[in-house]
Amino acid sequence: DIDLNIYKAMVSHAISQKFFDTDRFSGKTCDLHIKLASDGMLISIIPSRGDPDLCQAAVLAAKLATIPKPPNLQVYEIVKNATLVFSPQSIK
């Protein structure tokens, strides 16, 4: 679903904006299990697997990030309790 893919990219971007030291974690990933409210508010975030240092940094970044509101109810139903594979991106 295109809306879902775009929204997941927006969430990753929002986390990346609060993420520092991206070069250190280049090529590494962390699976983040997220629970979101319908307005995009982060209810909980639990790292499930991946690089432990990256996971710790990603959880901190996610808590600081402003997660965008899901674009519609269908996307919200999928992402309200989802796993996001996070890989830090350099924000230019």
MOPAC internal coordinates of N, CA, C and O (Angstrom, degrees):
PM7 1SCF
backbone

  N    0.0000 0     0.00 0     0.00 0    0    0    0
  C    1.4665 1     0.00 0     0.00 0    1    0    0
  C    1.5302 1   108.67 1     0.00 0    2    1    0
  O    1.2310 1   121.02 1   -53.83 1    3    2    1
  N    1.3190 1   115.66 1   126.17 1    3    2    1
  C    1.4765 1   119.67 1  -174.52 1    5    3    2
  C    1.5274 1   112.34 1   -65.74 1    6    5    3
  O    1.2310 1   120.26 1   140.43 1    7    6    5
  N    1.3366 1   117.11 1   -39.57 1    7    6    5
  C    1.4692 1   119.68 1   178.41 1    9    7    6
  C    1.5272 1   110.68 1   -61.29 1   10    9    7
  O    1.2310 1   120.72 1   139.17 1   11   10    9
  N    1.3248 1   116.24 1   -40.83 1   11   10    9
  C    1.4641 1   121.15 1  -179.37 1   13   11   10
  C    1.5224 1   110.67 1   -64.35 1   14   13   11
  O    1.2310 1   120.05 1   133.40 1   15   14   13
  N    1.3166 1   117.51 1   -46.60 1   15   14   13
  C    1.4593 1   121.15 1  -179.79 1   17   15   14
  C    1.5198 1   111.78 1   -63.42 1   18   17   15
  O    1.2310 1   120.76 1   138.81 1   19   18   17
  N    1.3212 1   116.15 1   -41.19 1   19   18   17
  C    1.4710 1   120.29 1   178.10 1   21   19   18
  C    1.5277 1   109.65 1   -64.38 1   22   21   19
  O    1.2310 1   120.36 1   137.12 1   23   22   21
  N    1.3288 1   116.92 1   -42.88 1   23   22   21
  C    1.4673 1   120.03 1  -179.04 1   25   23   22
  C    1.5284 1   111.09 1   -64.96 1   26   25   23
  O    1.2310 1   120.15 1   136.81 1   27   26   25
  N    1.3358 1   117.33 1   -43.19 1   27   26   25
  C    1.4697 1   119.57 1   178.66 1   29   27   26
  C    1.5337 1   110.26 1   -61.23 1   30   29   27
  O    1.2310 1   120.33 1   141.74 1   31   30   29
  N    1.3267 1   116.97 1   -38.26 1   31   30   29
  C    1.4631 1   120.89 1   177.19 1   33   31   30
  C    1.5357 1   110.22 1   -64.73 1   34   33   31
  O    1.2310 1   120.44 1   141.57 1   35   34   33
  N    1.3394 1   116.77 1   -38.43 1   35   34   33
  C    1.4656 1   120.82 1   178.47 1   37   35   34
  C    1.5314 1   110.92 1   -64.64 1   38   37   35
  O    1.2310 1   120.47 1   140.01 1   39   38   37
  N    1.3363 1   116.70 1   -39.99 1   39   38   37
  C    1.4657 1   120.83 1   179.21 1   41   39   38
  C    1.5332 1   109.71 1   -65.85 1   42   41   39
  O    1.2310 1   120.35 1   134.73 1   43   42   41
  N    1.3306 1   116.93 1   -45.27 1   43   42   41
  C    1.4711 1   120.65 1   178.10 1   45   43   42
  C    1.5324 1   110.70 1   -60.21 1   46   45   43
  O    1.2310 1   120.82 1   139.48 1   47   46   45
  N    1.3236 1   116.03 1   -40.52 1   47   46   45
  C    1.4632 1   120.89 1   179.19 1   49   47   46
  C    1.5298 1   110.34 1   -64.06 1   50   49   47
  O    1.2310 1   120.66 1   136.58 1   51   50   49
  N    1.3327 1   116.35 1   -43.42 1   51   50   49
  C    1.4727 1   120.35 1  -179.70 1   53   51   50
  C    1.5282 1   110.34 1   -61.25 1   54   53   51
  O    1.2310 1   120.13 1   138.86 1   55   54   53
  N    1.3291 1   117.37 1   -41.14 1   55   54   53
  C    1.4655 1   120.71 1   178.59 1   57   55   54
  C    1.5319 1   109.52 1   -68.14 1   58   57   55
  O    1.2310 1   120.66 1   137.04 1   59   58   57
  N    1.3265 1   116.35 1   -42.96 1   59   58   57
  C    1.4738 1   120.57 1  -179.16 1   61   59   58
  C    1.5276 1   111.74 1   -60.08 1   62   61   59
  O    1.2310 1   120.24 1   147.72 1   63   62   61
  N    1.3416 1   117.15 1   -32.28 1   63   62   61
  C    1.4630 1   120.46 1  -179.98 1   65   63   62
  C    1.5308 1   111.67 1   -64.18 1   66   65   63
  O    1.2310 1   120.14 1   154.04 1   67   66   65
  N    1.3210 1   117.34 1   -25.96 1   67   66   65
  C    1.4635 1   121.50 1   179.65 1   69   67   66
  C    1.5316 1   111.36 1  -101.61 1   70   69   67
  O    1.2310 1   121.00 1  -174.31 1   71   70   69
  N    1.3111 1   115.69 1     5.69 1   71   70   69
  C    1.4567 1   121.81 1  -175.90 1   73   71   70
  C    1.5219 1   109.41 1   -98.56 1   74   73   71
  O    1.2310 1   120.91 1   -47.38 1   75   74   73
  N    1.3137 1   115.86 1   132.62 1   75   74   73
  C    1.4586 1   120.22 1  -179.87 1   77   75   74
  C    1.5249 1   108.76 1  -116.19 1   78   77   75
  O    1.2310 1   120.46 1   -19.69 1   79   78   77
  N    1.2957 1   116.72 1   160.31 1   79   78   77
  C    1.4622 1   121.42 1   177.02 1   81   79   78
  C    1.5353 1   111.73 1    67.59 1   82   81   79
  O    1.2310 1   120.46 1  -138.99 1   83   82   81
  N    1.3303 1   116.72 1    41.01 1   83   82   81
  C    1.4638 1   120.26 1  -178.22 1   85   83   82
  C    1.5251 1   112.20 1   -61.40 1   86   85   83
  O    1.2310 1   119.58 1   145.77 1   87   86   85
  N    1.3159 1   118.42 1   -34.23 1   87   86   85
  C    1.4639 1   120.93 1  -178.18 1   89   87   86
  C    1.5273 1   111.86 1   -60.66 1   90   89   87
  O    1.2310 1   120.80 1   144.59 1   91   90   89
  N    1.3177 1   116.07 1   -35.41 1   91   90   89
  C    1.4662 1   121.00 1  -178.66 1   93   91   90
  C    1.5330 1   111.68 1   -62.14 1   94   93   91
  O    1.2310 1   120.62 1   150.29 1   95   94   93
  N    1.3110 1   116.42 1   -29.71 1   95   94   93
  C    1.4637 1   120.88 1  -175.55 1   97   95   94
  C    1.5299 1   112.84 1  -108.17 1   98   97   95
  O    1.2310 1   120.65 1  -162.59 1   99   98   97
  N    1.3114 1   116.37 1    17.41 1   99   98   97
  C    1.4632 1   121.03 1  -178.78 1  101   99   98
  C    1.5264 1   111.12 1   -53.93 1  102  101   99
  O    1.2310 1   120.86 1   -52.18 1  103  102  101
  N    1.3344 1   115.96 1   127.82 1  103  102  101
  C    1.4584 1   121.42 1   177.72 1  105  103  102
  C    1.5189 1   114.74 1    83.64 1  106  105  103
  O    1.2310 1   119.95 1   176.04 1  107  106  105
  N    1.3308 1   117.71 1    -3.96 1  107  106  105
  C    1.4667 1   120.55 1  -179.73 1  109  107  106
  C    1.5201 1   109.81 1   -98.91 1  110  109  107
  O    1.2310 1   120.79 1   -23.93 1  111  110  109
  N    1.3196 1   116.10 1   156.07 1  111  110  109
  C    1.4624 1   120.83 1   178.86 1  113  111  110
  C    1.5247 1   110.13 1  -133.45 1  114  113  111
  O    1.2310 1   121.77 1   -15.96 1  115  114  113
  N    1.3160 1   114.22 1   164.04 1  115  114  113
  C    1.4614 1   122.32 1   174.29 1  117  115  114
  C    1.5230 1   107.81 1  -144.41 1  118  117  115
  O    1.2310 1   120.35 1   -48.82 1  119  118  117
  N    1.3186 1   116.94 1   131.18 1  119  118  117
  C    1.4620 1   121.19 1   174.58 1  121  119  118
  C    1.5245 1   107.82 1   -84.80 1  122  121  119
  O    1.2310 1   120.96 1   -59.66 1  123  122  121
  N    1.3271 1   115.77 1   120.34 1  123  122  121
  C    1.4581 1   121.89 1  -179.82 1  125  123  122
  C    1.5210 1   109.34 1  -110.53 1  126  125  123
  O    1.2310 1   120.66 1   -59.79 1  127  126  125
  N    1.3193 1   116.35 1   120.21 1  127  126  125
  C    1.4644 1   120.57 1   176.30 1  129  127  126
  C    1.5290 1   106.70 1   -89.50 1  130  129  127
  O    1.2310 1   120.99 1   -65.62 1  131  130  129
  N    1.3365 1   115.71 1   114.38 1  131  130  129
  C    1.4666 1   119.67 1  -175.03 1  133  131  130
  C    1.5199 1   111.36 1  -115.30 1  134  133  131
  O    1.2310 1   121.64 1   -32.97 1  135  134  133
  N    1.3180 1   114.47 1   147.03 1  135  134  133
  C    1.4639 1   121.89 1   170.36 1  137  135  134
  C    1.5135 1   106.32 1  -121.15 1  138  137  135
  O    1.2310 1   121.00 1   -53.91 1  139  138  137
  N    1.3335 1   115.69 1   126.09 1  139  138  137
  C    1.4601 1   120.95 1  -177.56 1  141  139  138
  C    1.5175 1   111.22 1  -119.14 1  142  141  139
  O    1.2310 1   121.26 1   -30.31 1  143  142  141
  N    1.3379 1   115.20 1   149.69 1  143  142  141
  C    1.4618 1   121.35 1   169.58 1  145  143  142
  C    1.5357 1   107.38 1   -83.43 1  146  145  143
  O    1.2310 1   120.31 1   -13.92 1  147  146  145
  N    1.3139 1   117.02 1   166.08 1  147  146  145
  C    1.4685 1   120.83 1  -176.67 1  149  147  146
  C    1.5256 1   112.90 1   -63.72 1  150  149  147
  O    1.2310 1   120.15 1   159.40 1  151  150  149
  N    1.3532 1   117.32 1   -20.60 1  151  150  149
  C    1.4679 1   120.28 1   177.94 1  153  151  150
  C    1.5317 1   112.22 1   -91.06 1  154  153  151
  O    1.2310 1   120.28 1  -176.40 1  155  154  153
  N    1.3423 1   117.07 1     3.60 1  155  154  153
  C    1.4547 1   121.45 1   179.24 1  157  155  154
  C    1.5262 1   113.09 1    94.59 1  158  157  155
  O    1.2310 1   120.15 1   176.87 1  159  158  157
  N    1.3242 1   117.31 1    -3.13 1  159  158  157
  C    1.4632 1   119.62 1   179.11 1  161  159  158
  C    1.5292 1   109.82 1   -65.03 1  162  161  159
  O    1.2310 1   121.10 1   -45.87 1  163  162  161
  N    1.3125 1   115.49 1   134.13 1  163  162  161
  C    1.4562 1   121.51 1   179.67 1  165  163  162
  C    1.5278 1   109.34 1   -76.29 1  166  165  163
  O    1.2310 1   120.43 1   -61.81 1  167  166  165
  N    1.3294 1   116.78 1   118.19 1  167  166  165
  C    1.4620 1   121.32 1   178.59 1  169  167  166
  C    1.5230 1   109.58 1   -86.66 1  170  169  167
  O    1.2310 1   121.12 1   133.47 1  171  170  169
  N    1.3344 1   115.47 1   -46.53 1  171  170  169
  C    1.4622 1   119.22 1   177.13 1  173  171  170
  C    1.5174 1   110.09 1  -155.11 1  174  173  171
  O    1.2310 1   121.37 1   -21.74 1  175  174  173
  N    1.3188 1   114.98 1   158.26 1  175  174  173
  C    1.4565 1   120.93 1   176.90 1  177  175  174
  C    1.5289 1   107.71 1  -146.26 1  178  177  175
  O    1.2310 1   121.29 1   -51.71 1  179  178  177
  N    1.3358 1   115.14 1   128.29 1  179  178  177
  C    1.4555 1   121.11 1  -178.57 1  181  179  178
  C    1.5273 1   108.31 1  -133.18 1  182  181  179
  O    1.2310 1   120.32 1   -58.37 1  183  182  181
  N    1.3248 1   117.00 1   121.63 1  183  182  181
  C    1.4672 1   118.16 1   175.84 1  185  183  182
  C    1.5278 1   109.34 1   -72.18 1  186  185  183
  O    1.2310 1   120.00 1   -43.89 1  187  186  185
  N    1.3338 1   117.61 1   136.11 1  187  186  185
  C    1.4551 1   118.41 1  -178.71 1  189  187  186
  C    1.5178 1   113.28 1  -109.72 1  190  189  187
  O    1.2310 1   119.83 1   143.18 1  191  190  189
  N    1.3305 1   117.93 1   -36.82 1  191  190  189
  C    1.4651 1   118.38 1   174.07 1  193  191  190
  C    1.5171 1   109.36 1  -163.10 1  194  193  191
  O    1.2310 1   121.92 1   -20.64 1  195  194  193
  N    1.3047 1   113.92 1   159.36 1  195  194  193
  C    1.4572 1   120.31 1  -177.80 1  197  195  194
  C    1.5140 1   109.79 1   130.37 1  198  197  195
  O    1.2310 1   120.80 1    13.04 1  199  198  197
  N    1.3185 1   116.07 1  -166.96 1  199  198  197
  C    1.4561 1   122.03 1  -179.48 1  201  199  198
  C    1.5325 1   109.47 1   -66.29 1  202  201  199
  O    1.2310 1   119.87 1   -59.21 1  203  202  201
  N    1.3528 1   117.86 1   120.79 1  203  202  201
  C    1.4819 1   119.76 1  -175.33 1  205  203  202
  C    1.5231 1   114.29 1   -58.13 1  206  205  203
  O    1.2310 1   119.94 1   138.68 1  207  206  205
  N    1.3438 1   117.71 1   -41.32 1  207  206  205
  C    1.4650 1   119.78 1   179.95 1  209  207  206
  C    1.5203 1   111.18 1   -67.76 1  210  209  207
  O    1.2310 1   120.64 1   139.81 1  211  210  209
  N    1.3250 1   116.39 1   -40.19 1  211  210  209
  C    1.4610 1   120.65 1   177.08 1  213  211  210
  C    1.5225 1   109.98 1   -63.31 1  214  213  211
  O    1.2310 1   120.37 1   135.45 1  215  214  213
  N    1.3185 1   116.90 1   -44.55 1  215  214  213
  C    1.4722 1   120.33 1  -179.48 1  217  215  214
  C    1.5279 1   111.05 1   -58.73 1  218  217  215
  O    1.2310 1   120.71 1   135.41 1  219  218  217
  N    1.3307 1   116.25 1   -44.59 1  219  218  217
  C    1.4652 1   120.03 1  -179.80 1  221  219  218
  C    1.5333 1   110.33 1   -62.34 1  222  221  219
  O    1.2310 1   120.58 1   135.06 1  223  222  221
  N    1.3339 1   116.50 1   -44.94 1  223  222  221
  C    1.4673 1   120.28 1  -179.98 1  225  223  222
  C    1.5294 1   111.12 1   -67.02 1  226  225  223
  O    1.2310 1   120.18 1   142.75 1  227  226  225
  N    1.3366 1   117.27 1   -37.25 1  227  226  225
  C    1.4640 1   121.18 1  -179.30 1  229  227  226
  C    1.5244 1   111.63 1   -67.62 1  230  229  227
  O    1.2310 1   120.25 1   141.53 1  231  230  229
  N    1.3316 1   117.12 1   -38.47 1  231  230  229
  C    1.4661 1   120.80 1   177.44 1  233  231  230
  C    1.5307 1   109.66 1   -62.36 1  234  233  231
  O    1.2310 1   120.30 1   134.80 1  235  234  233
  N    1.3284 1   117.03 1   -45.20 1  235  234  233
  C    1.4712 1   120.36 1   178.15 1  237  235  234
  C    1.5255 1   111.06 1   -61.65 1  238  237  235
  O    1.2310 1   120.58 1   135.88 1  239  238  237
  N    1.3346 1   116.50 1   -44.12 1  239  238  237
  C    1.4657 1   120.31 1   179.74 1  241  239  238
  C    1.5232 1   111.08 1   -63.48 1  242  241  239
  O    1.2310 1   120.53 1   138.51 1  243  242  241
  N    1.3323 1   116.58 1   -41.49 1  243  242  241
  C    1.4721 1   120.33 1  -179.16 1  245  243  242
  C    1.5249 1   111.22 1   -63.07 1  246  245  243
  O    1.2310 1   120.64 1   142.72 1  247  246  245
  N    1.3286 1   116.39 1   -37.28 1  247  246  245
  C    1.4719 1   119.79 1   179.80 1  249  247  246
  C    1.5264 1   111.57 1   -67.95 1  250  249  247
  O    1.2310 1   120.25 1   153.86 1  251  250  249
  N    1.3284 1   117.12 1   -26.14 1  251  250  249
  C    1.4656 1   121.64 1   178.03 1  253  251  250
  C    1.5248 1   112.49 1   -87.83 1  254  253  251
  O    1.2310 1   120.86 1   159.09 1  255  254  253
  N    1.3300 1   115.96 1   -20.91 1  255  254  253
  C    1.4681 1   121.11 1  -173.02 1  257  255  254
  C    1.5196 1   112.30 1   -72.93 1  258  257  255
  O    1.2310 1   121.47 1   -27.25 1  259  258  257
  N    1.3161 1   114.79 1   152.75 1  259  258  257
  C    1.4567 1   121.44 1   170.59 1  261  259  258
  C    1.5257 1   106.36 1   -97.70 1  262  261  259
  O    1.2310 1   121.25 1   -77.56 1  263  262  261
  N    1.3216 1   115.21 1   102.44 1  263  262  261
  C    1.4623 1   120.74 1  -178.09 1  265  263  262
  C    1.5294 1   107.64 1   -78.08 1  266  265  263
  O    1.2310 1   119.98 1   -50.59 1  267  266  265
  N    1.3376 1   117.64 1   129.41 1  267  266  265
  C    1.4678 1   118.93 1   179.73 1  269  267  266
  C    1.5263 1   111.93 1   -68.37 1  270  269  267
  O    1.2310 1   121.30 1   -25.81 1  271  270  269
  N    1.3063 1   115.11 1   154.19 1  271  270  269
  C    1.4677 1   120.95 1   177.37 1  273  271  270
  C    1.5297 1   108.78 1   -69.27 1  274  273  271
  O    1.2310 1   119.61 1   -43.17 1  275  274  273
  N    1.3397 1   118.35 1   136.83 1  275  274  273
  C    1.4702 1   119.61 1   175.86 1  277  275  274
  C    1.5306 1   110.11 1   -56.95 1  278  277  275
  O    1.2310 1   120.13 1   -37.11 1  279  278  277
  N    1.3458 1   117.37 1   142.89 1  279  278  277
  C    1.4623 1   120.88 1  -173.88 1  281  279  278
  C    1.5192 1   114.88 1   -69.22 1  282  281  279
  O    1.2310 1   120.20 1   156.44 1  283  282  281
  N    1.3309 1   117.23 1   -23.56 1  283  282  281
  C    1.4632 1   119.70 1   179.39 1  285  283  282
  C    1.5282 1   109.63 1  -159.38 1  286  285  283
  O    1.2310 1   120.92 1    -7.62 1  287  286  285
  N    1.3279 1   115.85 1   172.38 1  287  286  285
  C    1.4628 1   121.48 1  -176.15 1  289  287  286
  C    1.5278 1   112.07 1   -64.87 1  290  289  287
  O    1.2310 1   120.32 1   143.89 1  291  290  289
  N    1.3324 1   117.00 1   -36.11 1  291  290  289
  C    1.4681 1   119.73 1  -179.39 1  293  291  290
  C    1.5266 1   110.46 1   -62.33 1  294  293  291
  O    1.2310 1   120.12 1   134.38 1  295  294  293
  N    1.3322 1   117.38 1   -45.62 1  295  294  293
  C    1.4590 1   120.96 1   179.11 1  297  295  294
  C    1.5238 1   109.43 1   -65.17 1  298  297  295
  O    1.2310 1   120.14 1   137.10 1  299  298  297
  N    1.3378 1   117.33 1   -42.90 1  299  298  297
  C    1.4713 1   120.25 1   179.58 1  301  299  298
  C    1.5224 1   111.32 1   -58.33 1  302  301  299
  O    1.2310 1   120.06 1   136.58 1  303  302  301
  N    1.3215 1   117.49 1   -43.42 1  303  302  301
  C    1.4677 1   120.92 1  -179.34 1  305  303  302
  C    1.5271 1   111.47 1   -59.45 1  306  305  303
  O    1.2310 1   120.15 1   148.08 1  307  306  305
  N    1.3246 1   117.32 1   -31.92 1  307  306  305
  C    1.4635 1   121.46 1   179.90 1  309  307  306
  C    1.5300 1   110.95 1   -80.70 1  310  309  307
  O    1.2310 1   120.30 1   138.74 1  311  310  309
  N    1.3344 1   117.03 1   -41.26 1  311  310  309
  C    1.4702 1   119.93 1  -172.61 1  313  311  310
  C    1.5177 1   114.66 1   -92.78 1  314  313  311
  O    1.2310 1   119.62 1   171.20 1  315  314  313
  N    1.3268 1   118.32 1    -8.80 1  315  314  313
  C    1.4637 1   118.79 1  -175.82 1  317  315  314
  C    1.5259 1   112.04 1   -62.06 1  318  317  315
  O    1.2310 1   120.73 1   159.06 1  319  318  317
  N    1.3193 1   116.20 1   -20.94 1  319  318  317
  C    1.4548 1   121.55 1   179.92 1  321  319  318
  C    1.5236 1   106.11 1  -148.63 1  322  321  319
  O    1.2310 1   120.42 1  -101.92 1  323  322  321
  N    1.3307 1   116.80 1    78.08 1  323  322  321
  C    1.4632 1   120.50 1  -169.83 1  325  323  322
  C    1.5211 1   111.75 1  -133.80 1  326  325  323
  O    1.2310 1   121.33 1   -13.85 1  327  326  325
  N    1.3191 1   115.06 1   166.15 1  327  326  325
  C    1.4508 1   120.90 1   174.48 1  329  327  326
  C    1.5230 1   108.45 1  -108.31 1  330  329  327
  O    1.2310 1   121.37 1   -52.16 1  331  330  329
  N    1.2990 1   114.99 1   127.84 1  331  330  329
  C    1.4564 1   122.18 1   179.10 1  333  331  330
  C    1.5289 1   107.59 1  -110.93 1  334  333  331
  O    1.2310 1   120.60 1   -54.57 1  335  334  333
  N    1.3207 1   116.45 1   125.43 1  335  334  333
  C    1.4624 1   120.65 1   174.49 1  337  335  334
  C    1.5316 1   106.23 1   -84.57 1  338  337  335
  O    1.2310 1   121.21 1   -71.14 1  339  338  337
  N    1.3299 1   115.28 1   108.86 1  339  338  337
  C    1.4570 1   120.21 1  -174.66 1  341  339  338
  C    1.5208 1   110.75 1  -101.06 1  342  341  339
  O    1.2310 1   121.80 1   -47.76 1  343  342  341
  N    1.3174 1   114.17 1   132.24 1  343  342  341
  C    1.4493 1   122.41 1   172.68 1  345  343  342
  C    1.5249 1   105.92 1  -135.61 1  346  345  343
  O    1.2310 1   120.11 1   -59.48 1  347  346  345
  N    1.3306 1   117.39 1   120.52 1  347  346  345
  C    1.4656 1   118.55 1  -174.18 1  349  347  346
  C    1.5225 1   111.84 1   -62.13 1  350  349  347
  O    1.2310 1   121.52 1   -41.30 1  351  350  349
  N    1.3312 1   114.70 1   138.70 1  351  350  349
  C    1.4473 1   121.53 1   179.48 1  353  351  350
  C    1.5221 1   108.31 1  -116.12 1  354  353  351
  O    1.2310 1   121.12 1   -40.63 1  355  354  353
  N    1.2990 1   115.46 1   139.37 1  355  354  353
  C    1.4614 1   118.54 1   175.28 1  357  355  354
  C    1.5113 1   109.28 1   -70.57 1  358  357  355
  O    1.2310 1   120.92 1   -53.94 1  359  358  357
  N    1.3073 1   115.85 1   126.06 1  359  358  357
  C    1.4644 1   121.57 1   179.21 1  361  359  358
  C    1.5179 1   107.21 1   -97.58 1  362  361  359
  O    1.2310 1   121.21 1   -61.98 1  363  362  361
  N    1.3004 1   115.29 1   118.02 1  363  362  361
  C    1.4617 1   119.42 1  -179.09 1  365  363  362
  C    1.5148 1   109.49 1   -94.62 1  366  365  363
  O    1.2310 1   120.10 1   180.00 1  367  366  365

